[in-house]
C-alpha cells in the first residue's frame, strides 16, 4: 500500500488503493456474530414418543418364469403353453391383488416379434412388472 509517491507529476493525484483493513474487520465481526447465533437458531422440542412394536405386512409377490425358446415356443414356469393359454394365464394373474413379477427368459436366437408379442399380451392383461433374464457374459 503506497501512501506517498516520488513522482512529482502524480503527487497531486488522489490515492487509488483500497483500504482493506475496515472491510476485513467488518467481515470478522459478522463471522463472530454468525458463529454465536447459529446454535441459538436450531432449537428443538424434546419429546419422548411412545414406543410400539408392529410388523409390516408385506405380501410377497408371485414370480412367473416365462420362457421363449429359439423356435418361438412359450413356457410358463417350465410348462409348455400356447399363446392363448398364456393370454388366459396373464389375464388371471392381472386380476390378483398383488401383481406377480414376470421374469422373461428369451433365447438369443428368438426373433424379437415373439418377445414384443409376449410383452404386449402381458401389458394388455395389466401386468407391469416384467424383468428380462440373461446369462452373464463370460470373459
C-alpha positions as CSV (number, residue, x, y, z in Angstrom):
1,X,0.0,0.0,0.0
2,X,1.6,3.3,-1.1
3,X,0.9,6.5,0.8
4,X,3.4,8.7,-1.0
5,X,5.0,8.9,-4.4
6,X,8.3,10.0,-5.6
7,X,6.8,11.0,-8.9
8,X,6.2,14.8,-9.0
9,X,3.6,14.6,-11.7
10,X,1.3,12.3,-9.8
11,X,1.9,13.8,-6.4
12,X,-1.4,15.7,-6.5
13,X,-3.4,12.8,-7.8
14,X,-5.8,11.1,-5.3
15,X,-4.7,7.7,-3.8
16,X,-6.3,4.9,-5.9
17,X,-5.6,2.0,-3.4
18,X,-8.5,0.5,-1.4
19,X,-8.0,0.3,2.3
20,X,-8.9,-3.4,3.1
21,X,-8.5,-3.2,6.9
22,X,-12.0,-1.9,7.7
23,X,-13.6,-4.5,5.3
24,X,-11.7,-7.3,7.0
25,X,-12.7,-6.0,10.4
26,X,-16.4,-6.0,9.4
27,X,-16.2,-9.5,7.9
28,X,-14.6,-10.8,11.1
29,X,-17.3,-9.2,13.3
30,X,-20.0,-10.7,11.1
31,X,-18.3,-14.1,11.3
32,X,-18.3,-14.0,15.1
33,X,-22.0,-12.9,15.2
34,X,-23.0,-15.9,12.9
35,X,-20.9,-18.3,15.0
36,X,-22.6,-17.2,18.2
37,X,-26.2,-17.0,16.8
38,X,-26.2,-20.2,14.7
39,X,-26.6,-22.6,17.7
40,X,-29.5,-20.5,19.0
41,X,-31.4,-20.8,15.7
42,X,-31.5,-24.6,15.9
43,X,-34.0,-25.2,18.7
44,X,-35.9,-28.4,19.2
45,X,-38.6,-29.6,21.4
46,X,-37.5,-32.6,23.4
47,X,-40.3,-35.2,23.3
48,X,-40.5,-38.8,24.5
49,X,-42.6,-40.5,21.9
50,X,-44.4,-43.7,22.8
51,X,-42.9,-46.9,21.5
52,X,-44.8,-49.7,19.8
53,X,-43.7,-52.8,18.0
54,X,-45.5,-53.7,14.9
55,X,-44.5,-55.8,11.9
56,X,-45.0,-54.6,8.4
57,X,-47.3,-56.8,6.4
58,X,-45.5,-57.3,3.1
59,X,-47.2,-59.6,0.7
60,X,-44.6,-61.5,-1.3
61,X,-45.2,-61.1,-5.0
62,X,-45.5,-64.2,-7.0
63,X,-42.8,-64.9,-9.6
64,X,-43.7,-66.2,-13.1
65,X,-40.8,-67.6,-15.1
66,X,-41.9,-67.1,-18.7
67,X,-39.6,-68.6,-21.4
68,X,-39.4,-68.3,-25.2
69,X,-37.2,-70.8,-27.0
70,X,-35.4,-70.3,-30.3
71,X,-38.4,-71.8,-32.3
72,X,-40.9,-69.4,-30.6
73,X,-42.2,-72.0,-28.1
74,X,-43.7,-70.5,-25.0
75,X,-43.1,-71.8,-21.5
76,X,-45.0,-70.9,-18.3
77,X,-42.8,-71.9,-15.2
78,X,-41.3,-74.6,-17.4
79,X,-44.6,-75.9,-18.7
80,X,-45.2,-75.6,-22.5
81,X,-48.2,-73.4,-23.3
82,X,-49.8,-71.9,-26.4
83,X,-50.3,-68.2,-26.9
84,X,-54.0,-68.4,-26.0
85,X,-53.2,-70.3,-22.8
86,X,-50.5,-67.7,-21.9
87,X,-53.0,-64.9,-22.5
88,X,-55.6,-66.6,-20.2
89,X,-52.9,-67.0,-17.5
90,X,-51.8,-63.4,-18.0
91,X,-55.4,-62.2,-17.5
92,X,-55.8,-64.3,-14.4
93,X,-52.5,-63.0,-13.0
94,X,-53.5,-59.4,-13.8
95,X,-56.7,-59.8,-11.6
96,X,-54.7,-60.7,-8.5
97,X,-54.4,-58.1,-5.7
98,X,-50.6,-58.4,-5.7
99,X,-49.3,-58.3,-9.2
100,X,-46.8,-61.1,-9.9
101,X,-43.4,-60.4,-11.4
102,X,-42.8,-61.8,-14.8
103,X,-39.2,-63.0,-15.4
104,X,-38.9,-63.2,-19.2
105,X,-36.2,-65.6,-20.4
106,X,-35.8,-65.5,-24.2
107,X,-33.3,-67.4,-26.3
108,X,-30.8,-65.2,-28.0
109,X,-31.8,-66.6,-31.4
110,X,-35.6,-65.9,-31.0
111,X,-37.0,-63.3,-33.3
112,X,-37.9,-60.1,-31.5
113,X,-41.5,-60.3,-32.6
114,X,-42.1,-63.1,-30.2
115,X,-40.7,-61.1,-27.3
116,X,-42.7,-58.0,-28.3
117,X,-45.9,-60.0,-28.7
118,X,-45.4,-61.5,-25.2
119,X,-44.8,-58.1,-23.7
120,X,-47.9,-56.7,-25.4
121,X,-50.0,-59.6,-24.1
122,X,-48.8,-59.1,-20.6
123,X,-49.4,-55.3,-20.8
124,X,-52.9,-55.9,-22.1
125,X,-53.6,-58.1,-19.1
126,X,-52.5,-55.3,-16.8
127,X,-49.1,-56.7,-15.7
128,X,-46.4,-54.1,-15.4
129,X,-43.6,-55.8,-13.6
130,X,-41.5,-57.5,-16.3
131,X,-37.9,-58.4,-15.9
132,X,-35.5,-59.7,-18.6
133,X,-33.3,-62.6,-17.5
134,X,-30.0,-63.1,-19.3
135,X,-26.8,-65.1,-18.8
136,X,-23.7,-63.3,-17.6
137,X,-21.1,-62.7,-20.3
138,X,-18.0,-64.9,-19.9
139,X,-14.6,-63.3,-20.2
